[in-house]
Amino acid sequence: MLLIPCPYCGPRPEIEFSYGGEAHIARAADPRRVDDAAWTSFLYLRSNRRGDHAERWRHAHGCGRFFNVVRNTNSDHFLATDKIGEPRP
């Protein structure tokens, strides 16, 4: 079983969490002023790279909070976690 380190509750089993996509994606301050190409890029285009990758997770069956992690997609090893709003590790 994979243990995910929640920064609020500590390590918990993976079945308590839900994946929230790539982390640190900034939404436009006023989406109405963004052209279609930029809005499409924000909604659908992600790096999906191999290796160390910044992701957002939610402790759905625990504290319910979102947080960011850096996870190696090859090994599923969690390298770092941080709370939303903190600087990227």
C-alpha positions in Angstrom: 0.0 0.0 0.0 1.2 3.5 -0.9 1.4 6.0 2.0 0.8 9.6 1.1 2.2 12.2 3.5 -0.6 14.7 4.2 1.0 17.9 5.6 -1.9 18.2 8.0 -2.5 14.6 9.2 0.7 12.8 8.5 1.2 9.6 6.4 -2.1 7.9 5.4 -3.0 5.1 3.0 -3.6 6.1 -0.6 -7.3 5.1 -0.5 -8.0 8.2 1.6 -6.9 10.6 -1.2 -8.0 11.8 -4.5 -5.7 13.2 -7.3 -6.3 16.8 -8.2 -4.1 17.3 -11.2 -0.9 19.2 -11.8 0.0 21.7 -9.1 1.0 25.4 -9.4 -1.2 26.1 -12.4 -2.2 29.8 -12.1 -5.8 30.8 -13.2 -6.1 34.1 -15.0 -7.3 37.0 -12.8 -10.1 37.8 -15.2 -10.9 34.8 -17.4 -13.2 36.9 -19.6 -10.2 38.8 -20.9 -8.2 35.7 -22.0 -8.3 34.6 -25.6 -9.6 31.1 -26.6 -6.1 29.6 -27.1 -4.9 30.7 -23.7 -8.1 29.4 -22.0 -7.8 26.1 -23.8 -4.2 25.8 -22.7 -5.2 26.5 -19.0 -8.0 23.9 -19.1 -6.5 21.1 -21.0 -2.7 21.2 -21.5 -0.5 19.7 -18.8 3.1 18.7 -18.9 2.5 15.1 -17.8 6.2 14.5 -17.7 8.1 11.5 -16.5 10.2 11.8 -13.3 9.7 14.4 -10.5 6.3 16.1 -11.0 4.4 18.7 -8.9 0.8 17.5 -8.2 -2.2 18.6 -6.2 -3.9 16.0 -3.9 -6.9 16.1 -1.6 -7.2 14.2 1.6 -10.8 13.3 0.8 -11.4 10.8 3.6 -9.4 12.7 6.2 -9.0 16.4 6.8 -10.6 17.2 3.4 -7.8 19.7 2.5 -5.9 20.1 -0.7 -2.1 20.1 -0.7 0.8 20.0 -3.2 3.3 17.2 -3.5 6.4 16.5 -5.6 6.2 12.9 -6.7 8.4 10.8 -8.9 6.1 9.3 -11.5 8.5 6.4 -12.2 8.7 5.1 -8.6 5.6 6.7 -7.0 8.0 8.0 -4.3 6.7 11.2 -2.7 9.7 13.6 -2.4 8.1 16.7 -0.7 4.7 18.0 0.4 3.6 21.6 1.0 0.4 23.3 2.0 -1.5 25.3 -0.7 -0.1 28.9 -0.8 3.4 27.9 0.4 6.4 28.3 -1.9 7.1 25.4 -4.2 9.8 23.1 -2.7 
